[in-house]
């Protein structure tokens, strides 16, 4: 596999543009073609039954989305194909999503899709066919250094930055990634206006922030169908039962709404999910301050370049739209150890922690355990699932 020469922008590239059927990927493909690259559009068919996936928005999985992507490719004037990756998507994203919840963890399916589908299965096939790069509508920036290596950075517009869900990309994958929307300070309204000027019918298509493979947006209902209902106890920090549930998989750490507790707290304050135990199907709830986390251990790290060496100061992002928090991090025995400058709340095992050095993405890892702060004069045990 041939990496880009330095810098890649100096020659005409063969680019495979992943077109979800939404406005971002359509404008990204149009910009790549306008820049003089030889662009081919491809829509990924990710469901064996596309009608079962979400419609009416940027779902990237429906018959409607496929048609929208084809119409956009026709307007841009580029070849267009549909590639069937439904089986790979079911195994690597949907099945992983269900298994993680069954184990009491909270996964991010968009991050997993980028890792396993768009920049693994799709990229590998693209390179085998002689393409130089895969282009997507993500808001992030790839920077080429003097030595020809590539770095992933935040988008120029922090409000639209999507580098968190791309933190799983390694240096080889970055060498073949193109994000035409990442280095422009344009608002989403301006992107839509650009799409309209280009004659792209998706200009007014609404965005979706839901999970594309859950057609009705009911995640708990989807998990219940996949895993089955199983009544269990909701207990407080003392172990006293304060309610029941129909499946521990329906909860996430930090959750406040939908607990339906039969016994109020002694102090009358709201209670939050502190722990999920799939082994005995028990959910533990308690006060918000019990969610404070001082450190975490994350597994399966993936580095966007050279791994960290020794303990160093970084910032970390813990959710797709979360804020940066200052941390000290180091790799110990293949695991990432992160300590927060100030306690952080609501961290759930299964989520990704993404490290940043300024705007540069250092890498990503999956949270395995957390260390709780001392509250009520007691040391809270670490949470492990």
N, C-alpha and C positions, 0 to 999 in steps of 0.2 A: 504494500500500500504506500503510495507516494504522498508525502506531506506537501503542503503549499510551499513554493519557493518564497523567499523573503523579499519584499512583503507580498502577500497573495493578491493585493488589489492591483498589481501592475500588469497582470495578464488576464485574458478572458478565460473564465472558468466554466466548467460544466457543472451546473448547479441543479440539485433536485430540491424543489420547493415543496415542503409539506403543507398542504392546503386543507385546513380543517373545515372550511365552509364559512368561516367568520371573517370579519373585516380586517383584523390584524394580519393574519397569514396572507390574505389577498393583497394587501398593500405591500407587505414584505416581498412577495413574489414579483409584484409590479416594479418595485424599486430595484430589485436584483436584475430584472430584465432591462430596465432603463439604464442601469450602470454598464450595460454592454455584455453581460454574461449570457451564456447559452443555457437558458432556464427551461426545465421541464417540471410541470406540476404533477403532484401525486396526492391522492386522497387515500387515507388509510381506512379500510373497512374493518372496524374493530368488533363488530357483533355479528354472530351467525344469524341473528334476527334483528336487523336494524330498527324495525318498528318498535322494539321493546326499549330502545334507548330514548333519552330525553329529546324532545323536539321543541321548536320555536325559539331556540337560542343557539349560542355557540357551543354545541355539544360535541362536535367533531366525530360523531358516531352514527348519525341517522341518515336515512335515504334523503331527507331534505337537505342535510349538510353536504352530502355528496353532489347533489344537483347544483347547489349554490357554488361549490368549489369549481365544478365544471364550467358553469357560466362565467365565473370570474376568469378562469384560464382562457376561455374563448375571447373575452374582451381584451385581456393582456396580449393575446396572440401567441400563446405558448402551447406545446403539446401537453396532453393531460391523460393520466392513467389512474385507475383505482387498484390498489394492492390489498389483497385479503390477508390481514394479520389477526383475524378474529381468534384463532386458536392460541396464538402466542399471547394475545392480550388477556384472554380468559385465564391462562395459566399464570402469567407473570404479574398481572395487575389485579384482576377480580378475585381469583383464588387466594392470592396473597393478602388482599384486603380482608376477606372473610377470616382467614386463618389468624391474622394479627388480632382482630377483635375477639376471636374465640380464646386467644391467649391472654386477654386483658390489656392489650396494647392499642394505641391510637395511631394508625398509619396515615400516610399522605399519598393517596393513589396518583395524584398528578406528578409528584416527584418520582414515584416508581415507574410511571409511564414514560417520563423523559429518559430515565436510566435504561429501562429494559426494551422499550419500543422505539421511540424516536431517535435515540442516539446509540442503539445497539442493533436491534433487528433491522430497522430502516437504514441506518448508516452503513452497516455491513453489506446490505444488499446494494446500496448505492455505489459503494466503492468497488464491489465486484463487477458492476456494470460500467465502470469507468468514470463515474462522477467524481468531481473534486470536493464538493461540499454539499451539506444539507442545510437548507435555509428554512427558518421558522419565523413566526411572528412574535417571538418572545422579546420582552423588553430587557435586554442585557447587552453588554459590550465585550467583544473579544479584542484584546490588545496584543499586537506583535512586538516583542522585544528585539533589541539589537542583535541578539544571538539567534533570532528566528523562533524562539519558544513563544508559546501563546499563554496569555492569562485571561481569566474571566473576571470582569468587573461589573459593578452595578451599572444600571442604565443611567443616562445623563439626567433623566427626570426621575428623582427618587420616588415620587408618588406612584409611578407605574412600574417600578423596578420588579423584575421577576427572577433575579439571580438566585434567590433562595431555592426555587424548585429546579435550578440547573446546577446546584452545588455538587451533584453526584457525577458530573462529567469529568473524566480524566484528561490528561494533557493530549493524548492521542485523539480523543473525540473532539476536543477544542480545536485541534489542527484542521478539522473538517467541518466546523460549525460556522454559520453565518447568521447574524441577527441584524437585519437592516434597520429595525426600528429603535435599536438600543442607544444610538449615539445622537439622537435628535431631541431637542427640547420642544416637543410638540404635545399638545393635550390630546385626549381621546377625541374631543370634538373636532380638532384639526385633522386627526387621522381619518375621521369619518368624512370630513369635508374633502380631503384629498381623494378618498375612495369615490366620492360623488363626482369630482372633477374628472376622474379617470373612467367614469361610466360604470363603476362596479355596483351592482344591485345590492350587495351586502352592506352598503354604507350605513343603512339604518337598522341593520339587524342587531337585536339586543345582545348584550353579553350575558353569560351564565356563570355563576359562581358555585353551582351545584356539581355533584358527582355525576359525570355523564352517563354512567351505566346504571344509575338508579332512576328509572323513568319518571316516577312521581315525586322524587325528592325526599322520600321517607326512608332515611337510612336505617332507622330502628326496625321498620317493617321489613325492609330488604334483608337485614341480618336475621330477623326472626324466621323468615321463610327459608333462609339458608342453613341456620343452625338449630331451629326449633325453639319453642318456648320452654323455659325451665325455671319454675318459681324458686326464689331464694330470699334470703334475709338481708335487710338493710340494718346495719348496726351503728351505734355511735362509738366513740373512742374507748369507752369502757367495756364494749362488747354487748351492751344491752340492745335488744332488737327494737327498732323504732319504725319499721315499715317492712314491706315486701316488694319484690319486683318479679318480672317475668323473664329475666335473663340478664346476667351481669354484662353481657356484650352491649347492652343498650346504654351504657354509661361511659363517661370519660372523666378523668381526673380534673377537678376544677369546676365540674358541672354544678349549677345551682337549680335550674328550672327542671320541672318534670319529675321531681323526686317523690312527690305524693307521700310525705311522711305522716304517719298517724299520731306521733307524739312530738310536740314542739320542744325545742331546746329550753333548758332551764332559764337561760338569760333572754329568751325570746328572739335571739338573733338568727339570721338565715344560716343554714348549714350547706356544706359543699361536699362533693365526692372527694375523699382523701385517698382511697385505695380500692382496687378491684381485684378480687381473688377468684380466678376461674376454677381453681381446684375445688373449693367448697361453695362456689357460686354466691359469694358474699360481697356486698358493697359496704364500705365503711364511710361514714359521713362525719363532719365536724366543722369547727369554726374556720373562717377564712384565713386567719393567721396561721393555722396548721398547714396551709399549703406552701408556706415559705420554704424555698429550696436554696441551699447554699452552694451545692456542688452536684455534679453528675458524672457518670461514666457512660460513654457511648461506644458502640461496637461497629464493626464493618465500616471503618473509615474509608472514604474515597477522596483522593487529593487532586486538586486542579493544578498539578505541578509537583514541586518538591515538597515532601512531608515536613512538618515542623520538626526542629531539632532542639530539644530541651524546652524548659518552661519559658513561655513568652506571653506578652500582653497582646490581646486581640479584642475585637468586639464579636458578639455572637447574636445570631437571630434564631428564634425558636419556633416561629410560626411564619406562614407565608406572608402575612401582612403585619408581622410583629415589629417592634422597635429593636434597634441595636442596644445591647447591654455590654458593659465592659467586663472582661473575664481574663483569667490566666489559664492557659491550656498547655498540655504537653501529651506526648504519646508514651504510654507505659505498657510494655508487653503487647503491643499491637492494638491497645485500646486507647481511646481519647479520654483524658481526664480534664474536666473543666471546673474551675472554681469561680464563682461570681463575686464581683466587688461588693454588691449588695444583694440581699435575698430576692429571688424571683418567684412569682406565684404561678400555679397552674401548669407545671411541666408534667407531661405524661410520657411514660415509656412508650416507644414506638414512633414518637415524633422525631424529626430530624433536627439536629443542631448544626448550623452552618457557621463556620468561622470566617471572619473578614480581617484583613490587614488594610485599613483605610477603606477604599472602594474595591480592593481586590479580594476575590473569593479564594480562600485558602483550601477549603474542603468541607466535606459533610460527613456526618456519622449518625447512626441510629441510637437514640437514647435508650439505655438498658436499665440503669438504676439512678436514683436521686437520693441525695442526703438532705433530710429536713432540718430546718433551724430549730433552736430550742424555744418552745412555747409553753406557757403555764408551768415554768420551772421544771419541765421534763424534756429530755432529749427524744425527739421523734425518731423512730427507726427509719432506715432508708427503705425506699419503695423499690421492689424488684419484681419483674414479671417476665 
